[in-house]
Every structure is written in structure tokens, then in C-alpha cells.
Amino acid sequence: MAFPSSSSSSKHQSDVFVSFRGADTRNTFTSHLLKYLRGKGIDAFSDGKLLRGNDLSVLYERIEQSKMSIVVFSENYANSTWCMEELWKIMQCREKFDHGVIPVFYKVKKSDVETLKGTFGAPFQSPKESFKGDGHKIEEWKEALRAASNVLGFVYPEDRPETEFLDEITKDTLRMLNHLSPCETSGLPGIELRSKELEELLMFGNDECVRTIGVLGMAGIGKTLVADIVYKRNCRQFDGYNFVDDVDKELEWHQLCHLREKLLCKVLDVEKLNDRAHAENYLRNKKLFIVLDNVTDKEQIDVLIGKKSVYRKGTRIVIITRDKKLLENKADATYVVPRLNDKEAMELFCLSAFSDELYPSQEFWIYLKNLYIMLKVIHQL
């Protein structure tokens, strides 16, 4: 019996929603933060992507569709009704849906945000004038500010390089995303064991070598699923990464050189390659994680991966195939995905055949076992 497909739909359309006061930080700190997040493969959404004329319902929807939010509190953040509405919705999502939140206090005191003091709290000194038409929301906004200021976050350091500060925020964001969206393997019999076996072969803790692992097995045995789980669980510790889905099928529509260029753009985080040969030199500067799915010809490996010597130490490459011969002189080791044992096969059958409400009882399995024994005896008569 084949494993279910590794692809699944999700209500989340982005990893992180970034709330900030455009006039304060759009072209400075927040633009740098967005670049850092996206450089680590984090899909960060900001209201700059919203079309002019969109109402708050669209904004609320984008917050709900994000796994977490980063709130950049700056001097004039509370001056903006739009920002206050964002913050209120973010804190609502945190309370109701386990939405992650990281507050960043950019050149403002954390205590001023909590107690609405100083320049930051000035709009709330005369709220009727500052928030005309929105007076009924003021108490909700105050509570959202108090709650957000008590969430563990980051205070902008005046005596350290901004790059270090951005790096810390990015690492904490990655940790939170991994906590909020762990790879779901509990419902798939045997898949966790197989994933750990592949991770052991990949030796992620060793940055002294470039390592290529082949994943081998018959169709439907779960090669892609195992590799996909390992990829999702580990990719964000790399400087660049890409999972190339079904290489053989992609070649029905595109040439190998096109796939190679697409792969390079993804792992190097560039929109277009101006000089392919020059771009390949940059591979030595990044620790990469690349997975090729459904490889059917050695040329595909030669063109898409090329020589090991062009990659930085610590890079990991996975080649998924049904053909053992393709991995000769290409892989450092091969993981042969084992078939399900009897217990795993029965669990997978039940997972596919029965709903939670109708899952067979212990009495059912005793009856089934006795029936099997009876049929076996009859057969021998």
C-alpha cells in the first residue's frame, strides 16, 4: 500500500506578518528586517503588499493567514489607527489561535509602550482628538498594547551593530516557526523512524564535508514523503535550500538548463542570473540543502547538481530515484526506504479505510484473527 502524498493544503499563506509604522521604519529598519527574514526563506508579509483601497477585513484576513507576527513598535506607531487595528487583531489571534508574536521595541522604551508614557503614548493623552471616530476602540487598543509589551521580545540596542540585532530576531523567528509548525508525522505509521534514519545518513551536524545521499525505493513506498519531512524539518538551518519536485515531470515542460537556472536563483536568492558561471562561484559561499525528486537519468544529476567541488562544506544533497545505477559514483550513501512491516501496513490501512469515529475496536481485531485461523484450517482440510 502506498503512503499518502506529501503535499497538503494549509490555511496559512505566509509565515510572518510584520506590523510597523511606515513613516518611521519602512525605508530603514523594517526594510532591513524583511530582507533578513526573506534571506532565510521566511515568507514575510507586510501591509506594503496590500493594494490601496483595501479595507481592514483584508488586513485581518492576512494576519489570520500568517503563522505569527512581528510588531515593530516605534515612536509614532500608536499615532496610526491602522497600526492599532493591526495590533488588536494580532493579539486576538494570539489569544484564540496560538498565533506567535515577537515584539520589537525600536528606539522606544518598553515601559512607555506598556504604560503609554512619553512620545509613544502621547496620542492617548487626548484620544478623542487623535482617534476621531474610533473612540469606542481605545480601551481595546490600550489592552492590546499592554499585552504585547509583556510578551518576550527585543529592545533595539544603541550600542551594537544593527546586523547582529536583525540576526537575533531572524533566529528567534525560525525557532518560533518550527515550534508552531512542526512536521506532522504522528499519523503516518513508520514514517518517523524512516525520517530519523535518513537524517542520520545526512549527518547534519558535520560541516566539514559536502554530503550527497540517495533515497532509493519502489514507486509508492514513501521516498518523497520521507525526504520531504527531513527537508522541512532541517532546511532553515541552511543559507539556501530548494526541493525540486518531480524532476522527470518538470522536463516534460522545461529543459534541464532552465531547471538549473531556476535552482540557482532559488538557493542564491536572486531573481535572475546575469552570469551563470559567475553565479556558480557564489555556491562556495553558502551552505545549501538541495533535494531532487524523481530523478530518472544521470544527466539530470550532472546538470542540476554538477561537481561537488563547487559547493561549500556543510552542503547536503538528496537524490530521490527508483534506479540504483544512477547513484553509482554520485552518492556518498544510499537510504533504501523499507517496506512497511505487517503492523505498520495494518495501521496505514485503518488510517485510510476508517474514520476516527469508526476505527475498529479491540474486539474487531480478535474476531478478524479468529476468522483468519478458521479459514486457514478449512483450507488445510
C-alpha positions as CSV (number, residue, x, y, z in Angstrom):
1,M,0.0,0.0,0.0
2,A,1.3,3.4,-0.9
3,F,1.9,6.3,1.5
4,P,-0.4,9.3,1.1
5,S,1.0,12.2,-0.9
6,S,3.4,14.5,1.0
7,S,1.7,17.7,-0.3
8,S,-1.1,19.2,1.8
9,S,-3.1,22.4,1.7
10,S,-3.0,24.8,4.6
11,K,-4.9,27.9,5.6
12,H,-1.6,29.7,6.2
13,Q,-0.5,31.8,3.2
14,S,2.6,33.3,4.8
15,D,4.9,32.6,7.7
16,V,5.1,36.1,9.3
17,F,3.0,39.2,9.3
18,V,5.1,42.3,10.0
19,S,3.3,45.3,11.6
20,F,5.1,48.6,11.6
21,R,4.7,52.4,11.3
22,G,5.6,53.1,7.7
23,A,6.6,56.7,8.3
24,D,9.1,55.6,11.0
25,T,10.8,52.5,9.7
26,R,9.5,51.5,6.2
27,N,12.7,52.5,4.4
28,T,15.1,51.8,7.3
29,F,14.8,49.2,10.0
30,T,11.8,47.3,8.7
31,S,13.1,47.1,5.2
32,H,16.3,45.6,6.6
33,L,14.3,43.2,8.8
34,L,12.2,42.0,5.8
35,K,15.4,41.4,3.8
36,Y,16.9,39.3,6.6
37,L,13.7,37.2,7.0
38,R,13.3,36.6,3.3
39,G,17.0,35.8,3.0
40,K,16.4,32.8,5.4
41,G,13.5,31.6,3.3
42,I,10.8,33.1,5.6
43,D,7.7,34.3,3.8
44,A,7.2,37.7,5.4
45,F,4.1,39.8,4.6
46,S,3.8,43.5,5.2
47,D,1.0,45.9,4.5
48,G,3.0,47.3,1.7
49,K,1.8,44.3,-0.3
50,L,-1.9,45.4,0.1
51,L,-3.5,47.3,-2.7
52,R,-4.6,50.9,-1.9
53,G,-8.3,50.9,-1.1
54,N,-8.3,47.6,0.7
55,D,-10.3,47.7,3.9
56,L,-9.5,46.3,7.3
57,S,-11.2,43.0,6.6
58,V,-8.5,42.2,4.1
59,L,-5.8,43.1,6.6
60,Y,-7.4,40.9,9.3
61,E,-7.5,38.0,6.9
62,R,-3.8,38.3,6.1
63,I,-3.0,38.3,9.8
64,E,-5.1,35.2,10.3
65,Q,-3.4,33.5,7.4
66,S,0.0,34.1,8.9
67,K,1.6,31.7,11.4
68,M,3.0,34.6,13.6
69,S,3.6,38.3,13.7
70,I,6.5,40.6,14.4
71,V,5.3,44.0,15.8
72,V,7.9,46.8,15.3
73,F,7.0,49.5,17.9
74,S,8.5,52.8,17.0
75,E,7.9,56.4,18.2
76,N,4.8,57.1,16.1
77,Y,3.3,53.6,16.0
78,A,0.4,54.5,18.3
79,N,-0.4,57.6,16.1
80,S,-1.8,55.3,13.4
81,T,-5.3,53.9,13.6
82,W,-4.3,51.3,11.0
83,C,-1.4,50.1,13.3
84,M,-3.6,49.9,16.3
85,E,-6.1,47.8,14.4
86,E,-3.3,45.5,13.3
87,L,-2.1,45.1,16.8
88,W,-5.5,44.5,18.2
89,K,-6.1,41.7,15.6
90,I,-2.7,40.2,16.2
91,M,-3.3,39.9,20.0
92,Q,-6.7,38.5,19.4
93,C,-5.2,35.8,17.2
94,R,-2.5,35.1,19.8
95,E,-5.2,34.5,22.4
96,K,-7.5,32.4,20.3
97,F,-5.4,30.6,17.7
98,D,-1.9,30.2,19.2
99,H,-0.6,32.9,16.8
100,G,3.0,33.6,17.6
101,V,4.1,37.2,18.4
102,I,7.5,38.8,18.7
103,P,7.5,42.5,19.7
104,V,10.4,44.7,18.7
105,F,10.9,48.0,20.6
106,Y,12.7,50.2,18.0
107,K,14.1,53.3,19.7
108,V,11.2,53.3,22.2
109,K,11.1,52.2,25.8
110,K,9.2,49.0,26.6
111,S,7.8,50.7,29.7
112,D,6.4,53.6,27.5
113,V,4.5,51.1,25.3
114,E,3.1,49.4,28.3
115,T,2.1,52.5,30.3
116,L,1.5,54.8,27.3
117,K,4.1,57.3,28.5
118,G,6.5,59.6,26.6
119,T,6.2,60.5,23.0
120,F,4.9,57.0,22.2
121,G,1.8,57.4,24.5
122,A,1.1,61.0,23.5
123,P,-1.9,60.1,21.2
124,F,-3.7,58.5,24.2
125,Q,-3.4,61.7,26.3
126,S,-6.1,63.3,24.1
127,P,-7.6,60.2,22.4
128,K,-10.8,61.9,21.1
129,E,-8.7,64.3,19.0
130,S,-6.1,61.6,18.0
131,F,-8.6,58.9,17.1
132,K,-11.7,60.7,15.7
133,G,-14.5,58.3,15.0
134,D,-12.7,55.4,16.8
135,G,-13.2,56.4,20.4
136,H,-15.1,53.2,21.2
137,K,-11.9,51.1,20.4
138,I,-9.5,53.0,22.6
139,E,-9.7,50.6,25.6
140,E,-9.2,47.6,23.3
141,W,-6.1,49.2,21.9
142,K,-4.7,50.0,25.3
143,E,-5.2,46.5,26.4
144,A,-3.5,45.2,23.2
145,L,-0.5,47.5,23.9
146,R,-0.2,46.3,27.5
147,A,-0.5,42.6,26.5
148,A,2.1,43.0,23.6
149,S,4.6,44.8,25.8
150,N,4.6,41.9,28.2
151,V,5.4,39.3,25.5
152,L,9.1,38.4,25.4
153,G,10.7,40.3,22.6
154,F,13.6,42.5,21.6
155,V,14.7,46.0,22.5
156,Y,16.8,47.8,19.9
157,P,20.4,48.2,21.1
158,E,22.0,51.6,20.6
159,D,25.5,50.3,21.3
160,R,25.6,47.2,19.0
161,P,25.6,46.7,15.2
162,E,22.1,46.5,13.8
163,T,23.1,43.4,11.8
164,E,23.6,41.4,15.0
165,F,20.2,42.6,16.2
166,L,18.5,41.5,13.0
167,D,20.2,38.2,13.1
168,E,18.9,37.5,16.6
169,I,15.4,38.4,15.6
170,T,15.6,36.1,12.5
171,K,16.9,33.2,14.5
172,D,14.2,33.6,17.1
173,T,11.6,33.8,14.3
174,L,12.9,30.5,12.9
175,R,12.6,28.8,16.3
176,M,9.1,30.0,16.7
177,L,8.0,28.9,13.3
178,N,9.5,25.5,13.9
179,H,7.5,25.3,17.2
180,L,4.3,26.5,15.6
181,S,4.6,24.2,12.5
182,P,6.4,21.0,13.4
183,C,6.3,18.4,10.6
184,E,3.3,16.2,11.3
185,T,4.4,12.6,11.3
186,S,2.4,11.1,14.1
187,G,-0.5,9.9,11.9
188,L,1.8,8.1,9.4
189,P,2.9,4.6,10.5
190,G,6.7,4.1,10.4
191,I,7.4,7.5,8.9
192,E,9.2,9.0,11.9
193,L,11.6,6.1,12.1
194,R,12.4,6.3,8.4
195,S,12.9,10.1,8.7
196,K,15.4,9.7,11.5
197,E,17.3,7.0,9.6
198,L,17.7,9.4,6.7
199,E,18.7,12.3,9.0
200,E,21.5,10.1,10.5
201,L,22.9,9.4,7.0
202,L,22.8,13.1,6.1
203,M,24.9,13.9,9.2
204,F,23.6,17.5,9.6
205,G,26.0,18.2,12.5
206,N,29.1,17.7,10.3
207,D,30.1,20.9,8.4
208,E,33.4,19.5,7.3
209,C,32.1,17.9,4.1
210,V,29.7,18.1,1.3
211,R,27.4,15.0,1.5
212,T,25.1,13.5,-1.1
213,I,22.6,10.8,-0.1
214,G,20.5,8.8,-2.5
215,V,17.0,7.8,-1.5
216,L,16.0,4.6,-3.2
217,G,12.8,2.5,-3.4
218,M,9.9,1.3,-5.4
219,A,7.1,3.5,-6.5
220,G,4.7,4.5,-3.7
221,I,6.9,3.3,-0.9
222,G,7.3,6.8,0.6
223,K,10.6,8.0,-0.8
224,T,9.4,11.6,-1.5
225,L,7.4,11.8,1.8
226,V,10.4,10.8,3.9
227,A,12.7,13.2,2.1
228,D,10.1,16.0,2.3
229,I,9.7,15.6,6.1
230,V,13.5,15.7,6.6
231,Y,13.8,18.7,4.3
232,K,11.1,20.7,6.0
233,R,12.4,19.8,9.4
234,N,16.0,20.9,8.7
235,C,16.1,23.3,5.7
236,R,16.1,26.5,7.7
237,Q,19.5,25.8,9.3
238,F,21.0,26.4,5.8
239,D,21.8,29.6,3.9
240,G,19.9,28.4,0.9
241,Y,17.6,25.5,0.1
242,N,15.3,24.1,-2.6
243,F,13.2,21.0,-3.1
244,V,12.9,20.3,-6.8
245,D,9.6,18.4,-7.2
246,D,9.4,15.6,-9.7
247,V,12.3,16.4,-12.0
248,D,11.2,13.9,-14.7
249,K,7.8,15.5,-15.0
250,E,9.2,19.0,-15.0
251,L,11.3,18.1,-18.0
252,E,8.1,17.5,-20.0
253,W,7.7,21.3,-19.9
254,H,11.2,22.7,-19.4
255,Q,14.7,22.0,-20.5
256,L,17.4,21.0,-18.0
257,C,19.2,24.3,-18.4
258,H,16.0,26.1,-17.3
259,L,15.6,23.9,-14.2
260,R,19.3,24.6,-13.4
261,E,18.8,28.3,-13.6
262,K,15.7,28.1,-11.5
263,L,17.5,26.1,-8.9
264,L,20.4,28.5,-8.7
265,C,18.1,31.5,-8.4
266,K,16.3,29.9,-5.5
267,V,19.3,28.8,-3.5
268,L,21.2,32.1,-4.2
269,D,18.1,34.2,-3.5
270,V,18.3,36.2,-6.7
271,E,15.5,36.9,-9.2
272,K,17.6,36.4,-12.4
273,L,21.1,35.1,-13.3
274,N,23.0,37.7,-15.3
275,D,26.1,35.5,-15.5
276,R,25.5,31.8,-14.8
277,A,29.2,30.9,-14.5
278,H,29.8,33.8,-12.0
279,A,26.7,32.8,-10.1
280,E,28.0,29.3,-9.6
281,N,31.1,30.7,-7.9
282,Y,28.8,32.0,-5.1
283,L,27.8,28.4,-4.3
284,R,31.0,28.2,-2.4
285,N,29.8,31.0,-0.1
286,K,26.6,29.3,1.0
287,K,25.7,26.2,2.9
288,L,22.9,24.6,0.9
289,F,20.3,21.9,1.2
290,I,19.1,20.6,-2.2
291,V,16.6,17.8,-2.9
292,L,16.0,16.4,-6.3
293,D,12.8,14.3,-6.6
294,N,12.1,11.5,-9.1
295,V,15.5,11.6,-10.9
296,T,15.5,9.2,-13.9
297,D,18.7,10.0,-15.7
298,K,22.4,10.6,-14.8
299,E,22.4,13.7,-17.0
300,Q,19.8,15.3,-14.7
301,I,22.2,14.9,-11.8
302,D,25.2,16.2,-13.8
303,V,23.4,19.3,-15.0
304,L,21.3,20.2,-11.9
305,I,24.0,19.4,-9.3
306,G,27.3,19.4,-11.1
307,K,30.6,18.8,-9.4
308,K,30.8,18.5,-5.6
309,S,33.8,20.8,-5.5
310,V,31.7,23.9,-6.3
311,Y,29.8,23.6,-3.0
312,R,30.7,24.9,0.4
313,K,31.4,22.4,3.1
314,G,28.2,21.6,5.1
315,T,26.1,21.4,2.0
316,R,23.7,18.5,1.8
317,I,22.2,17.0,-1.4
318,V,19.4,14.4,-1.6
319,I,18.7,12.5,-4.8
320,I,15.4,10.5,-4.9
321,T,15.2,7.8,-7.5
322,R,14.0,4.2,-8.3
323,D,17.1,3.4,-10.3
324,K,20.1,2.2,-8.2
325,K,22.5,2.6,-11.1
326,L,22.0,6.4,-11.2
327,L,23.5,6.7,-7.7
328,E,26.8,5.0,-8.6
329,N,29.7,7.4,-8.1
330,K,27.1,10.1,-7.3
331,A,26.0,9.4,-3.7
332,D,28.1,9.0,-0.5
333,A,25.5,6.7,0.9
334,T,22.1,5.3,-0.1
335,Y,19.0,5.1,2.1
336,V,16.8,2.3,0.8
337,V,13.3,3.0,2.1
338,P,12.0,-0.2,3.6
339,R,8.6,-1.7,3.0
340,L,6.0,-1.4,5.8
341,N,6.0,-4.3,8.2
342,D,2.7,-6.1,8.9
343,K,1.8,-3.8,11.9
344,E,2.6,-0.6,10.0
345,A,0.7,-1.8,6.9
346,M,-2.4,-2.6,9.0
347,E,-2.2,0.8,10.8
348,L,-2.0,2.6,7.4
349,F,-4.9,0.5,6.1
350,C,-7.0,1.5,9.0
351,L,-5.9,5.1,8.7
352,S,-7.1,5.1,5.1
353,A,-10.2,2.9,5.5
354,F,-11.8,4.1,8.7
355,S,-12.7,7.5,10.2
356,D,-11.8,8.3,13.8
357,E,-15.4,7.5,14.8
358,L,-15.4,4.1,13.1
359,Y,-11.9,3.0,14.0
360,P,-12.1,-0.8,14.7
361,S,-12.3,-1.9,18.4
362,Q,-10.0,-4.5,20.0
363,E,-12.9,-7.0,19.7
364,F,-12.9,-6.5,15.9
365,W,-9.2,-7.5,15.7
366,I,-9.8,-10.6,17.9
367,Y,-12.7,-11.6,15.6
368,L,-10.6,-11.0,12.5
369,K,-7.7,-13.0,13.8
370,N,-10.0,-15.9,14.7
371,L,-11.6,-15.7,11.3
372,Y,-8.2,-15.9,9.7
373,I,-7.3,-19.0,11.7
374,M,-10.6,-20.7,10.9
375,L,-10.1,-20.0,7.1
376,K,-6.6,-21.4,7.3
377,V,-7.8,-24.6,9.0
378,I,-10.6,-25.0,6.4
379,H,-8.1,-24.6,3.6
380,Q,-6.0,-27.4,5.0
381,L,-8.9,-29.9,5.1
